[in-house]
Amino acid sequence: MTTDPPAPSSQRALEVRPARPDDAAACEAFVRAHPRASFFHLPAWSRVVADVFGHAPCALTAWRGERLAGLLPLSSCRAPLGAEALISVPYAVYGGPLGDDDEVEAALVRAAMAEAERRGVRRLELRCERAPQVPGLVPHELYATFVRELPSDPAEVLARMPKKARAEARRGRDKHGLTLTEGDWYLDDLHRLFHQNKRALGSPGLPLDFFRGLARAFGRDVRVHVVHHAGQPVCAVMSFLWRGTCLAYYSGTRPGADRELSASNFLYMALQEWCVREGLTSFDFGRSRRDSGAFSFKEHQGFEARVLPYRLHLVRDREAPSFTPSNPRTAWLRETWSKLPPWACVRLSGLLAPYLP
């Protein structure tokens, strides 16, 4: 009697199920090997989010036999009055399914949609860089990202900048003597400048524990840079290093420092020069809303926008989220926030940040 050989793994039935604690090592290895994975797909990101904000990870995995074939990182993000949303990935700009092929990714998304329906959440939110081809998803293309290759010589960074931005960066360096330094001991400076920026924009910030948690979880893949003027910090940025790319992510600038010192123009010129010296090959300027001042600033730095094809599955929500600075209905909230004392903004941000993932 003969038995048929086992089917190749690519032909085995696909099983989609929630991730288990003992899947952690396989999920980590899968993300690090997948060509389209982002820094935010790493399981450590969701763990830090859970530790600081209480949003429970509920990732989905896809298996062919004993081989992991796909992963969809998800978190259950609570909202006021008991509502929740499933988000891939909270506090991140990239997320969505990763799979061996389109079939696996579609199966993960369909399973997430079914889970959202079962839980009766407000929505499922997929912060994709590539839109899943699954019926029933609603486009939410409010944001764009900005990525470009770095030159091989630090001196070429300034030369590639548009004329006006180049002049402003030079002014910061040559006229005002701005300098860039790096070290994780600047976390407190970053947090303070970040909140100053957010207050000026009329928006809550994030707690220092989150910044510290990311630095602990990712080690040297998280870098903090500060620009000093006359020995005082005037702007700062936290960046993530991933596969030869520097993702400039959380930043803050002292009020008036851009107008008086050209601080941001200098910061991003000097940061790209640092990247080249470190052997990095591309620079990711992060996500910006398409109607925002940050979007215009990045274009004026010579970066080209690429629209992010986010997708939603609306369950209890009837429309895409509109709680953004561009919504005129929230203008009074932004104005009120910008007038609060700085200490009050920091304290209230700690209470509100879990609801703004």
ROROSE-578083 format. One line per field, with one value per residue (C-alpha): residue in one letter; residue number from 1; x, y, z. Coordinates in pm, 1 decimal, padded with zeros to 6 digits. Layout:
BEGIN
r <- [A,...]
k <- [NUM,...]
u <- [X,...]
v <- [Y,...]
w <- [Z,...]
//
This chain:
BEGIN
r <- [M,T,T,D,P,P,A,P,S,S,Q,R,A,L,E,V,R,P,A,R,P,D,D,A,A,A,C,E,A,F,V,R,A,H,P,R,A,S,F,F,H,L,P,A,W,S,R,V,V,A,D,V,F,G,H,A,P,C,A,L,T,A,W,R,G,E,R,L,A,G,L,L,P,L,S,S,C,R,A,P,L,G,A,E,A,L,I,S,V,P,Y,A,V,Y,G,G,P,L,G,D,D,D,E,V,E,A,A,L,V,R,A,A,M,A,E,A,E,R,R,G,V,R,R,L,E,L,R,C,E,R,A,P,Q,V,P,G,L,V,P,H,E,L,Y,A,T,F,V,R,E,L,P,S,D,P,A,E,V,L,A,R,M,P,K,K,A,R,A,E,A,R,R,G,R,D,K,H,G,L,T,L,T,E,G,D,W,Y,L,D,D,L,H,R,L,F,H,Q,N,K,R,A,L,G,S,P,G,L,P,L,D,F,F,R,G,L,A,R,A,F,G,R,D,V,R,V,H,V,V,H,H,A,G,Q,P,V,C,A,V,M,S,F,L,W,R,G,T,C,L,A,Y,Y,S,G,T,R,P,G,A,D,R,E,L,S,A,S,N,F,L,Y,M,A,L,Q,E,W,C,V,R,E,G,L,T,S,F,D,F,G,R,S,R,R,D,S,G,A,F,S,F,K,E,H,Q,G,F,E,A,R,V,L,P,Y,R,L,H,L,V,R,D,R,E,A,P,S,F,T,P,S,N,P,R,T,A,W,L,R,E,T,W,S,K,L,P,P,W,A,C,V,R,L,S,G,L,L,A,P,Y,L,P]
k <- [1,2,3,4,5,6,7,8,9,10,11,12,13,14,15,16,17,18,19,20,21,22,23,24,25,26,27,28,29,30,31,32,33,34,35,36,37,38,39,40,41,42,43,44,45,46,47,48,49,50,51,52,53,54,55,56,57,58,59,60,61,62,63,64,65,66,67,68,69,70,71,72,73,74,75,76,77,78,79,80,81,82,83,84,85,86,87,88,89,90,91,92,93,94,95,96,97,98,99,100,101,102,103,104,105,106,107,108,109,110,111,112,113,114,115,116,117,118,119,120,121,122,123,124,125,126,127,128,129,130,131,132,133,134,135,136,137,138,139,140,141,142,143,144,145,146,147,148,149,150,151,152,153,154,155,156,157,158,159,160,161,162,163,164,165,166,167,168,169,170,171,172,173,174,175,176,177,178,179,180,181,182,183,184,185,186,187,188,189,190,191,192,193,194,195,196,197,198,199,200,201,202,203,204,205,206,207,208,209,210,211,212,213,214,215,216,217,218,219,220,221,222,223,224,225,226,227,228,229,230,231,232,233,234,235,236,237,238,239,240,241,242,243,244,245,246,247,248,249,250,251,252,253,254,255,256,257,258,259,260,261,262,263,264,265,266,267,268,269,270,271,272,273,274,275,276,277,278,279,280,281,282,283,284,285,286,287,288,289,290,291,292,293,294,295,296,297,298,299,300,301,302,303,304,305,306,307,308,309,310,311,312,313,314,315,316,317,318,319,320,321,322,323,324,325,326,327,328,329,330,331,332,333,334,335,336,337,338,339,340,341,342,343,344,345,346,347,348,349,350,351,352,353,354,355,356,357]
u <- [00000.0,00132.9,00043.0,00043.5,00316.9,00200.9,00082.8,00328.8,00277.7,00157.8,-00135.2,-00240.9,-00565.8,-00531.9,-00628.3,-00683.8,-00694.6,-00611.1,-00245.3,-00145.3,00130.1,00345.0,00322.6,00533.1,00865.3,00711.5,00534.0,00855.2,01048.2,00770.6,00765.3,01142.9,01146.1,00847.1,00947.9,00655.9,00663.2,00702.3,00859.0,00506.8,00424.9,00680.0,00497.4,00689.6,00501.1,00164.2,00303.9,00419.9,00081.5,-00090.4,00135.8,00094.3,-00259.5,-00431.0,-00528.5,-00535.4,-00350.3,-00575.3,-00362.1,-00476.8,-00245.7,-00277.5,-00125.9,-00063.9,-00001.8,00261.2,00401.7,00300.5,00178.3,00034.9,-00011.5,-00250.1,-00149.3,-00460.1,-00539.5,-00874.3,-00879.1,-01132.7,-01325.8,-01547.5,-01879.9,-01753.7,-01716.3,-01407.8,-01235.7,-01003.4,-00697.4,-00394.3,-00183.9,-00263.7,-00031.0,00131.8,00120.7,00161.2,-00017.1,-00249.7,-00208.6,00113.6,00092.6,00269.9,00031.3,-00285.1,-00506.5,-00361.4,-00391.7,-00752.5,-00835.6,-00686.4,-00888.0,-01212.6,-01148.8,-01086.4,-01410.0,-01599.7,-01439.8,-01535.2,-01896.3,-01894.0,-01768.0,-01996.4,-01711.5,-01730.8,-01501.2,-01207.9,-00925.1,-00641.8,-00353.2,-00226.4,00045.2,-00119.9,-00498.4,-00646.1,-00869.3,-01161.6,-01523.0,-01688.4,-01392.7,-01428.3,-01136.0,-01001.3,-00725.1,-00678.8,-00302.7,00012.4,00362.3,00696.2,00992.6,01301.7,01646.1,01940.9,02254.1,02585.4,02761.7,02634.5,02728.0,02471.9,02180.2,02189.9,02252.1,01936.6,01708.9,01492.3,01644.3,01433.1,01460.7,01835.1,01877.2,01679.4,01881.2,02205.0,02076.8,02010.0,02357.3,02574.9,02398.1,02244.8,02499.8,02247.3,02391.2,02244.4,02323.9,02189.6,02121.6,01841.2,01900.0,01713.6,01376.9,01260.8,01352.8,01167.3,00858.5,00856.5,00901.2,00647.1,00384.6,00467.6,00401.8,00081.4,-00048.3,00016.0,-00177.2,-00461.4,-00409.7,-00335.8,00008.8,00138.9,00275.6,00646.0,00597.1,00518.1,00841.8,01036.1,00859.2,00952.9,01314.6,01331.6,01156.0,01354.9,01693.2,01923.1,01652.0,01505.1,01712.9,01645.6,01809.1,01801.0,01891.4,02058.6,02088.7,02321.5,02314.7,01933.2,01717.8,01495.9,01366.2,01385.3,01280.3,01244.0,01326.6,01291.3,01552.9,01425.5,01594.6,01822.9,01550.1,01523.4,01161.0,01148.0,00840.2,00768.3,00899.4,00862.8,00983.4,00998.5,00739.8,00903.8,01214.0,01124.9,01056.2,01358.8,01615.0,01495.2,01514.5,01307.3,01478.0,01812.8,01692.1,01584.5,01888.2,02122.4,01925.8,01956.3,02328.2,02354.1,02164.6,02410.7,02706.4,02537.8,02505.5,02127.4,01989.1,01644.7,01456.8,01089.4,00944.0,00632.8,00263.0,00084.5,-00274.8,-00312.6,-00453.1,-00203.3,00090.0,00313.5,00225.0,00328.6,00650.3,00757.1,00687.0,00890.8,01177.0,01177.3,00985.5,00712.2,00383.3,00242.2,-00119.6,-00172.9,-00458.4,-00608.8,-00924.1,-01214.2,-01488.4,-01768.0,-01975.7,-02139.6,-01989.8,-02182.8,-01891.1,-01513.8,-01366.2,-01362.0,-01202.4,-00912.8,-00768.6,-00914.5,-01270.0,-01426.0,-01656.2,-01355.6,-01212.6,-01342.8,-01177.1,-00841.1,-00867.9,-00957.8,-00672.8,-00412.8,-00506.6,-00470.2,-00163.1,00114.9,00095.0,-00278.6,-00220.7,00033.0,-00191.1,-00506.0,-00313.4,-00240.5,-00614.8,-00710.8,-00426.4,-00577.2,-00879.9,-00675.1,-00493.9]
v <- [00000.0,00340.9,00682.6,01005.9,01250.8,01554.2,01844.5,02130.8,02400.3,02642.8,02407.7,02333.9,02477.6,02822.9,02863.1,03213.8,03246.9,03495.0,03517.6,03326.2,03412.4,03126.7,03272.1,03574.7,03448.6,03334.3,03670.8,03862.1,03652.7,03683.4,04063.6,04090.6,03868.4,04016.8,04262.0,04500.1,04501.0,04829.7,04917.4,04938.4,04576.5,04457.7,04300.9,04523.2,04828.7,04682.5,04571.3,04924.7,05063.0,04810.8,04886.1,05264.2,05311.8,04984.8,04897.3,04517.3,04349.1,04115.8,04028.0,03769.8,03506.8,03288.0,02940.5,02672.6,02369.7,02468.6,02752.4,03111.6,03255.2,03590.6,03841.5,04128.7,04328.8,04469.2,04645.8,04695.7,05069.9,05190.3,05513.2,05716.4,05562.7,05209.7,05210.2,05062.8,05035.8,04772.8,04950.2,04829.5,04991.1,05253.3,05554.5,05443.1,05556.9,05214.5,04887.1,04640.4,04276.0,04099.9,03769.9,03530.1,03638.0,03838.0,03542.6,03527.4,03902.7,03904.3,03618.4,03812.4,04123.2,03927.2,03765.8,04109.8,04241.0,03946.0,04005.4,04373.5,04273.4,04013.4,04265.3,04542.3,04794.4,05138.2,05048.5,04845.1,05075.3,04945.7,05189.9,05021.5,05116.8,04888.2,04870.5,04522.2,04402.0,04306.1,04419.0,04626.7,04844.5,05224.1,05440.2,05689.3,05865.2,06170.6,06131.6,06114.4,05999.5,06134.2,05904.1,05950.7,05804.3,05964.1,06069.7,05896.6,06213.2,06424.9,06740.8,06650.9,06678.8,07058.2,07077.7,06873.3,07098.0,07355.3,07702.9,07863.3,07569.8,07550.5,07918.4,07877.2,07572.5,07760.5,08055.5,07830.0,07678.2,07973.7,08277.4,08130.6,07859.2,07575.2,07232.8,06882.2,06624.2,06272.8,06080.0,05903.7,06137.2,06400.9,06226.2,06484.5,06769.9,06598.4,06549.4,06912.3,07053.4,06806.6,06931.9,07295.1,07226.7,07037.6,07311.4,07575.1,07359.7,07310.4,06934.8,06692.2,06531.8,06195.4,06090.4,06069.2,05704.2,05623.4,05777.3,05597.6,05270.0,05288.9,05367.2,05066.5,04827.4,04907.5,05012.6,05162.9,05144.0,05452.5,05771.5,06115.0,06426.0,06777.9,07108.9,07354.6,07731.7,07901.8,07585.2,07563.7,07297.5,07457.2,07151.0,06773.6,06461.0,06091.2,05869.8,05496.7,05302.5,05019.3,04844.6,05130.5,05392.0,05667.5,05747.2,06093.2,06052.4,06249.9,06606.8,06935.3,07290.2,07579.0,07847.0,08108.8,07899.3,07846.3,08213.5,08337.8,08063.0,07849.7,07562.4,07300.9,07363.0,07311.4,07007.6,06802.8,06899.0,06802.7,06484.5,06366.2,06441.5,06230.3,05949.1,05945.9,05932.0,05639.6,05447.8,05480.1,05486.3,05649.9,05908.1,05880.0,06218.1,06055.6,06109.2,06440.9,06538.7,06649.2,06991.6,07071.5,07304.0,07003.5,06863.7,07192.0,07209.6,06863.7,06948.4,07266.4,07048.7,06875.6,06560.3,06413.0,06307.7,05956.6,05911.1,05640.8,05405.6,05354.6,05142.9,05124.8,04876.6,05076.7,04885.4,05125.9,05436.9,05580.0,05775.1,05800.3,05971.3,06350.5,06454.2,06631.5,06985.1,07054.7,07003.6,07348.4,07194.4,07133.0,07486.0,07595.2,07293.6,07376.3,07740.4,07649.5,07398.3,07645.4,07884.7,07634.3,07654.5,07422.8,07207.2,07155.7,07048.7,06786.9,06651.5,06645.1,06488.7,06190.2,06142.3,06202.1,06030.2,05677.5,05800.3,05942.6,05639.5]
w <- [00000.0,-00094.5,00042.6,-00147.6,-00053.2,00145.3,-00066.9,-00115.8,00144.8,-00125.4,-00199.7,00156.4,00288.3,00439.7,00805.6,00943.4,01319.9,01598.0,01691.0,02004.4,02252.5,02121.8,01767.7,01866.8,01732.4,01403.4,01359.2,01428.3,01176.3,00916.9,00939.1,00916.8,00606.7,00422.3,00146.5,00209.7,00588.8,00772.5,01105.5,01250.9,01159.7,01415.5,01714.3,01956.3,01827.9,01925.3,02261.6,02346.9,02238.5,02465.3,02760.4,02738.5,02605.0,02691.8,02333.5,02327.0,02037.1,01836.3,01534.2,01281.0,01134.4,00826.1,00817.8,00557.4,00769.1,01024.8,00812.6,00876.8,00545.7,00652.6,00932.3,00993.9,01304.1,01471.7,01795.8,01962.5,02031.7,02280.0,02242.7,02479.8,02581.6,02530.3,02152.5,01990.6,01654.0,01510.1,01369.3,01179.2,01316.7,01588.9,01627.9,01302.1,00941.8,00778.4,00849.7,00682.8,00581.0,00487.5,00306.1,00077.9,-00197.8,-00266.7,-00174.6,00175.3,00227.7,00107.5,00344.8,00636.7,00549.1,00513.0,00852.7,01005.8,00853.1,00998.8,01338.9,01326.1,01253.5,01530.7,01785.2,01661.2,01653.1,01497.5,01209.3,01087.3,00975.6,00756.0,00713.0,00398.9,00156.1,-00099.6,-00115.7,-00056.2,-00337.9,-00113.8,-00176.1,00093.5,00187.9,00178.0,00056.1,00309.8,00116.2,00334.6,00377.7,00168.5,00246.9,00126.2,00059.0,-00156.2,-00204.6,-00029.4,-00216.5,-00161.3,-00038.9,00254.5,00062.8,-00203.2,00042.6,00044.5,-00329.8,-00402.7,-00197.5,-00379.5,-00388.7,-00114.3,00126.6,00059.0,00145.0,00469.1,00575.8,00510.7,00710.0,01007.9,00987.6,00886.0,01030.9,01345.8,01421.6,01458.8,01537.2,01530.3,01797.1,01861.4,02180.8,02365.8,02662.6,02459.1,02506.5,02760.8,02524.2,02239.9,02453.4,02570.1,02216.8,02076.7,02321.3,02247.2,01879.6,01946.5,02175.6,01908.0,01660.4,01907.9,01933.1,02220.1,02234.5,02353.1,02693.1,02765.4,02862.6,02498.9,02373.7,02644.6,02568.8,02200.2,02285.2,02520.4,02282.4,01968.3,02104.4,01842.0,01576.9,01747.9,01733.1,01881.6,01732.7,01874.0,01712.5,01948.8,01923.5,02169.8,02379.9,02395.2,02224.3,01959.0,01772.7,01795.0,01609.1,01687.6,01388.9,01323.2,01127.4,00909.8,00619.2,00528.5,00563.4,00822.6,00904.9,01066.3,01284.3,01602.6,01604.0,01785.7,01736.5,01981.2,01890.9,01670.5,01598.3,01232.1,01171.4,01365.2,01303.1,01007.0,01255.1,01068.9,00735.8,00906.8,01103.8,00804.0,00597.2,00881.8,00959.1,00597.9,00606.2,00923.3,00747.8,00457.8,00697.7,00877.1,00550.0,00516.6,00165.3,00183.1,00385.8,00479.4,00574.6,00717.7,00663.8,00626.5,00561.9,00203.4,00293.0,00569.5,00618.4,00688.1,00344.2,00179.4,00384.3,00269.4,-00093.5,-00053.3,00074.1,-00263.4,-00166.8,-00385.6,-00228.0,-00262.9,-00155.9,00106.1,00007.7,00352.5,00362.6,00609.0,00679.9,00842.2,01096.2,01342.8,01185.4,00892.3,00744.1,00764.1,01073.2,01037.7,01367.6,01197.4,01211.8,00866.4,00992.5,01056.8,01318.0,01544.3,01511.4,01852.0,02016.7,01858.8,01960.1,02318.0,02343.9,02218.2,02500.6,02783.6,03009.9,02891.7,03204.7,03148.0,02786.3,02896.7,03169.6,02955.7,02667.4,02887.0,02932.8,02569.2,02381.1,02417.4,02222.2,01933.3,01791.3]
//
